[in-house]
Amino acid sequence: MGIVQGLTEFLPISSTAHLRITPPLLGWDHGGGQAFETVIQMGTLVAVIWYFRADILHLLGGLKRDVQARKLASNHESKLAWMIAIATVPVGVCGLLLEHKIKNEFRDLRWVAFFIGFFALVLWAAEIYSHRKAKAGNPGKPESEIGFFNVITMGLFQCLALFPGASRSGTTISGALFSGLDRAAAARFSFLLSLPAITAAGLYKLYKDRHELFATQEGIINLVVSTVVSGIVGYFAIAWLIGFLKRYSTTVFIVYRILLAILLIVLVQQGIISPLEEPE
């Protein structure tokens, strides 16, 4: 589960969906549950922090200069930091409002298959839009030109990542492309935007479900091992994806998502796997 989380958190193919479908595909009774899946994202959070440590230090330095100047958004770095904070608010509100449905109804594999396929089409539409703009002489803005509109659009699209199968990186990259960023900037900033959301969700679940997560020594060991492994694998996934998107589009991920959605529907319809989650 740690390997699956690390590989799929940053690729636009949905870590939640893959964590949800891995147990039934491998014949396990369960994979740890939704709380377990949310908490092991903390490993990939550490991967993002370490990979983008220089960028994060620049953002923190900008906030420090705000304090010294006694003025908000007094420099480019602090402006980006405040924009990230503001863009995180929608996903926090939506997460609390939809928590029950996300934890129960939407984990049905029929819903997961639908979201995998639907958001593949959203990402495809974003790629077509970006490609047409590039052909018209507008290749997209680089990271240095990210503005409030870009970040807020990505923040709103990040709300869609709450649905199992949507993908946080996939939705935010889609929002970035629709808002006029190039692919490299879209990928890098989608990772930075994930920092507060993953942190808040992980800590919330860690506190709320602490009795369930730490009920047994085996459970604690599983949680720690999965989190560490997800962080190590996630670090290399980030590096690979950023390099990939500098040269290629997301077409391979779109095709993969569509094929996976079809496969899931077939497996469920044929009764090979149950659409409902086994009780823990």
C-alpha positions as CSV (number, residue, x, y, z in Angstrom):
1,M,0.0,0.0,0.0
2,G,2.9,2.3,0.7
3,I,4.4,1.6,-2.8
4,V,1.0,2.2,-4.4
5,Q,0.5,5.5,-2.5
6,G,4.0,6.7,-3.4
7,L,3.7,5.9,-7.1
8,T,0.2,7.3,-7.6
9,E,-0.1,10.4,-5.3
10,F,1.7,12.6,-7.8
11,L,1.0,10.9,-11.1
12,P,-2.4,12.1,-12.5
13,I,-4.0,8.7,-12.0
14,S,-5.5,9.0,-8.5
15,S,-3.8,7.5,-5.4
16,T,-7.2,7.1,-3.6
17,A,-8.6,5.0,-6.4
18,H,-5.5,2.7,-6.5
19,L,-5.5,2.3,-2.8
20,R,-9.2,1.5,-2.9
21,I,-8.9,-1.2,-5.7
22,T,-5.6,-2.8,-4.6
23,P,-7.0,-4.9,-1.8
24,P,-9.9,-6.5,-3.8
25,L,-7.6,-7.1,-6.8
26,L,-5.1,-8.9,-4.5
27,G,-7.8,-10.7,-2.6
28,W,-7.3,-9.0,0.7
29,D,-10.1,-8.5,3.2
30,H,-9.3,-4.8,3.4
31,G,-6.4,-2.4,2.9
32,G,-6.5,-0.5,6.1
33,G,-9.5,1.7,5.5
34,Q,-10.0,5.4,4.5
35,A,-8.3,6.8,7.6
36,F,-5.2,4.6,6.9
37,E,-5.0,5.8,3.3
38,T,-5.3,9.4,4.3
39,V,-2.6,9.2,7.0
40,I,0.0,7.5,4.8
41,Q,-0.2,10.5,2.5
42,M,2.0,12.1,5.2
43,G,4.9,10.1,3.7
44,T,4.4,11.7,0.3
45,L,4.0,15.1,2.1
46,V,7.5,14.7,3.4
47,A,8.7,13.8,-0.1
48,V,7.2,17.0,-1.5
49,I,8.7,19.1,1.3
50,W,12.2,17.6,0.7
51,Y,12.1,17.8,-3.1
52,F,10.9,21.4,-3.0
53,R,12.8,22.5,0.1
54,A,14.5,25.4,-1.7
55,D,11.1,26.7,-3.0
56,I,9.5,26.3,0.5
57,L,12.4,28.2,2.2
58,H,11.9,31.0,-0.3
59,L,8.2,31.1,0.5
60,L,8.9,31.2,4.2
61,G,11.5,33.8,3.7
62,G,8.9,35.9,1.9
63,L,6.5,35.6,4.8
64,K,9.3,36.6,7.2
65,R,9.9,39.8,5.1
66,D,6.1,40.5,5.4
67,V,6.4,40.4,9.1
68,Q,9.5,42.7,9.0
69,A,7.7,45.1,6.6
70,R,4.4,44.8,8.6
71,K,2.6,44.3,5.3
72,L,0.9,41.4,3.6
73,A,2.2,40.2,0.2
74,S,5.1,42.7,0.3
75,N,7.1,40.5,-2.1
76,H,6.7,37.9,-4.8
77,E,7.4,34.9,-2.6
78,S,5.0,35.9,0.2
79,K,2.4,36.7,-2.4
80,L,2.6,33.1,-3.7
81,A,2.5,31.7,-0.1
82,W,-0.7,33.7,0.6
83,M,-2.2,32.6,-2.7
84,I,-1.5,29.0,-1.8
85,A,-3.2,29.5,1.6
86,I,-6.3,31.1,0.1
87,A,-6.5,28.5,-2.7
88,T,-6.5,25.7,0.0
89,V,-9.7,27.0,1.7
90,P,-12.2,25.6,-0.8
91,V,-10.9,22.0,-0.6
92,G,-11.0,22.2,3.2
93,V,-14.6,23.4,3.2
94,C,-15.7,20.9,0.6
95,G,-13.8,18.1,2.4
96,L,-15.8,18.7,5.6
97,L,-19.1,19.0,3.8
98,L,-18.6,15.8,1.7
99,E,-16.8,13.8,4.3
100,H,-19.6,11.3,4.9
101,K,-20.2,10.6,1.2
102,I,-16.5,10.4,0.4
103,K,-15.9,7.9,3.3
104,N,-18.9,5.7,2.3
105,E,-20.9,6.1,-0.9
106,F,-18.1,7.3,-3.2
107,R,-15.8,4.4,-2.3
108,D,-18.2,2.0,-4.1
109,L,-16.0,0.8,-7.1
110,R,-18.8,1.7,-9.5
111,W,-18.4,5.4,-8.4
112,V,-14.6,5.0,-8.5
113,A,-14.7,3.7,-12.1
114,F,-16.9,6.6,-13.1
115,F,-14.6,9.2,-11.6
116,I,-11.5,7.7,-13.1
117,G,-13.1,7.8,-16.5
118,F,-14.8,11.2,-16.2
119,F,-11.7,13.0,-14.9
120,A,-9.6,11.4,-17.7
121,L,-11.9,13.4,-20.0
122,V,-11.4,16.6,-18.0
123,L,-7.6,16.2,-18.2
124,W,-8.0,15.4,-22.0
125,A,-10.0,18.6,-22.5
126,A,-7.3,20.6,-20.6
127,E,-4.6,19.2,-22.8
128,I,-6.6,20.0,-26.0
129,Y,-7.2,23.6,-24.7
130,S,-3.5,24.0,-23.9
131,H,-2.4,22.6,-27.3
132,R,-4.7,24.9,-29.2
133,K,-3.4,27.9,-27.3
134,A,0.2,26.8,-28.0
135,K,-0.6,26.5,-31.8
136,A,-2.0,30.0,-31.7
137,G,1.3,31.3,-30.3
138,N,0.6,31.1,-26.6
139,P,2.6,28.2,-25.1
140,G,1.5,29.0,-21.5
141,K,3.0,31.0,-18.7
142,P,6.1,29.7,-16.9
143,E,6.3,29.4,-13.1
144,S,7.7,32.9,-12.6
145,E,4.5,34.4,-14.0
146,I,2.0,32.5,-11.9
147,G,-0.8,34.8,-10.7
148,F,-3.8,34.9,-8.5
149,F,-6.2,33.6,-11.2
150,N,-4.0,30.6,-11.9
151,V,-3.7,29.6,-8.2
152,I,-7.4,30.1,-7.4
153,T,-8.4,28.1,-10.5
154,M,-6.1,25.3,-9.3
155,G,-7.5,25.6,-5.8
156,L,-11.1,25.2,-7.0
157,F,-10.1,22.2,-9.2
158,Q,-8.4,20.7,-6.2
159,C,-11.8,20.3,-4.6
160,L,-12.6,17.7,-7.3
161,A,-9.8,15.6,-6.0
162,L,-11.9,14.7,-3.1
163,F,-13.8,12.2,-5.2
164,P,-12.0,8.8,-5.3
165,G,-10.6,8.4,-8.8
166,A,-10.2,12.1,-9.6
167,S,-6.5,12.6,-8.6
168,R,-5.2,15.6,-6.8
169,S,-2.4,16.2,-9.3
170,G,-4.7,15.4,-12.2
171,T,-7.3,18.0,-11.2
172,T,-4.9,20.7,-10.2
173,I,-2.8,20.2,-13.4
174,S,-6.1,20.4,-15.4
175,G,-7.0,23.7,-13.6
176,A,-3.5,25.0,-14.3
177,L,-3.6,24.2,-18.0
178,F,-7.1,25.8,-18.3
179,S,-5.8,28.9,-16.5
180,G,-2.9,29.3,-19.0
181,L,0.2,27.8,-17.3
182,D,2.6,25.5,-19.2
183,R,2.9,21.8,-18.2
184,A,6.1,22.2,-16.2
185,A,4.7,25.1,-14.1
186,A,1.4,23.2,-13.7
187,A,3.2,20.1,-12.3
188,R,5.5,22.0,-10.0
189,F,2.9,24.3,-8.5
190,S,0.3,21.5,-8.1
191,F,2.8,19.8,-5.8
192,L,3.3,23.0,-3.7
193,L,-0.5,23.5,-3.6
194,S,-0.9,20.0,-2.2
195,L,1.2,20.7,0.9
196,P,-1.4,22.4,3.1
197,A,-4.2,20.1,1.9
198,I,-2.4,16.9,2.6
199,T,-1.1,18.2,5.9
200,A,-4.5,19.2,7.1
201,A,-6.2,16.0,5.9
202,G,-3.5,13.8,7.4
203,L,-3.5,15.4,10.8
204,Y,-7.3,15.6,10.9
205,K,-7.6,11.9,10.2
206,L,-4.7,11.0,12.5
207,Y,-6.5,12.8,15.4
208,K,-10.1,11.7,14.6
209,D,-9.3,8.0,14.0
210,R,-6.4,7.7,16.4
211,H,-8.0,5.0,18.5
212,E,-8.7,2.9,15.3
213,L,-5.2,3.5,13.8
214,F,-3.3,2.8,17.0
215,A,-5.5,0.1,18.4
216,T,-2.8,-2.7,17.9
217,Q,0.9,-2.9,17.7
218,E,0.5,-4.5,14.3
219,G,-1.6,-1.6,13.1
220,I,1.0,1.0,14.3
221,I,3.8,-0.9,12.5
222,N,1.8,-1.2,9.3
223,L,1.0,2.6,9.4
224,V,4.7,3.6,10.0
225,V,6.1,1.2,7.3
226,S,3.5,2.3,4.7
227,T,4.1,6.0,5.4
228,V,7.9,5.7,5.2
229,V,7.7,3.6,2.0
230,S,5.2,6.0,0.4
231,G,7.6,8.9,1.1
232,I,10.6,7.2,-0.5
233,V,8.7,6.1,-3.6
234,G,6.9,9.4,-3.8
235,Y,10.1,11.4,-4.0
236,F,11.3,9.6,-7.1
237,A,7.8,9.8,-8.6
238,I,7.9,13.6,-8.3
239,A,11.3,13.8,-10.0
240,W,10.2,11.5,-12.8
241,L,6.9,13.3,-13.5
242,I,8.4,16.8,-13.6
243,G,11.0,15.6,-16.1
244,F,8.3,13.7,-18.1
245,L,6.0,16.7,-18.4
246,K,8.7,18.9,-19.7
247,R,8.9,16.8,-22.8
248,Y,5.5,15.1,-23.1
249,S,1.8,15.6,-22.6
250,T,-0.4,13.7,-20.1
251,T,-1.9,11.6,-22.9
252,V,-0.4,8.3,-21.6
253,F,-2.1,8.9,-18.2
254,I,-5.4,9.7,-19.9
255,V,-5.3,6.5,-21.9
256,Y,-4.4,4.5,-18.7
257,R,-7.3,6.0,-16.8
258,I,-9.8,5.2,-19.5
259,L,-8.5,1.6,-19.7
260,L,-8.5,1.2,-15.9
261,A,-12.1,2.5,-15.7
262,I,-13.3,0.0,-18.3
263,L,-11.4,-2.8,-16.6
264,L,-13.0,-2.0,-13.2
265,I,-16.5,-1.9,-14.7
266,V,-15.9,-5.4,-16.3
267,L,-14.5,-6.9,-13.1
268,V,-17.4,-5.6,-11.1
269,Q,-20.1,-6.6,-13.7
270,Q,-18.6,-10.1,-13.9
271,G,-18.6,-10.5,-10.2
272,I,-14.9,-11.0,-10.0
273,I,-14.5,-8.2,-7.4
274,S,-17.2,-6.7,-5.1
275,P,-18.0,-3.0,-5.7
276,L,-18.4,-2.5,-1.9
277,E,-15.6,-2.4,0.6
278,E,-15.2,-5.4,2.9
279,P,-15.7,-4.6,6.6
280,E,-12.5,-4.4,8.6
